[in-house]
Amino acid sequence: MRVCYFGEVAARKVKSTRKLERHFKGVANHRRIQILLLIAKQPGIIQDDIIEELQGNQKTISEHVRRLVIAGLIEKKYAGRTLQHELTPYGRIFVDFITSFANMSP
């Protein structure tokens, strides 16, 4: 797990609130969080495997994947004729945040 310290954040360029909103809207659904965590565990996973793993509807999963791509949290890459899904650098940051937040004690 990666912990971000204040000095490290201050050294980075701060994102605009609109860009932050786009990222947060990307994970504003339990299914999208599940997809994000699944891609983190299985980089390069194809959409049929996401559908099977989450026991979801093809149309619904496709829409959630599309929204994660728009949010800049995942990217699609072709390997031959196969379309694979991977986390972007921002996606990795969000996965770290989600997992650390989920493991916090009240």
Secondary structure as the mmCIF struct_conf table of DSSP 4:
data_model
#
loop_
_struct_conf.conf_type_id
_struct_conf.id
_struct_conf.beg_label_comp_id
_struct_conf.beg_label_asym_id
_struct_conf.beg_label_seq_id
_struct_conf.end_label_comp_id
_struct_conf.end_label_asym_id
_struct_conf.end_label_seq_id
HELX_RH_AL_P HELX_RH_AL_P1 PHE A 6 ALA A 11
BEND BEND1 ARG A 12 ARG A 12
HELX_LH_PP_P HELX_LH_PP_P1 LYS A 13 SER A 16
HELX_RH_AL_P HELX_RH_AL_P2 THR A 17 GLY A 26
TURN_TY1_P TURN_TY1_P1 VAL A 27 VAL A 27
BEND BEND2 ASN A 29 ASN A 29
HELX_RH_AL_P HELX_RH_AL_P3 HIS A 30 LYS A 41
BEND BEND3 GLN A 42 GLN A 42
TURN_TY1_P TURN_TY1_P2 PRO A 43 GLY A 44
STRN STRN1 ILE A 45 ILE A 46
HELX_RH_AL_P HELX_RH_AL_P4 GLN A 47 LEU A 54
TURN_TY1_P TURN_TY1_P3 GLN A 55 GLN A 55
HELX_RH_AL_P HELX_RH_AL_P5 GLN A 58 ILE A 70
TURN_TY1_P TURN_TY1_P4 ALA A 71 GLY A 72
BEND BEND4 LEU A 73 LEU A 73
STRN STRN2 ILE A 74 ALA A 79
TURN_TY1_P TURN_TY1_P5 GLY A 80 ARG A 81
STRN STRN3 THR A 82 LEU A 87
HELX_RH_AL_P HELX_RH_AL_P6 PRO A 89 ALA A 102
TURN_TY1_P TURN_TY1_P6 ASN A 103 ASN A 103
#
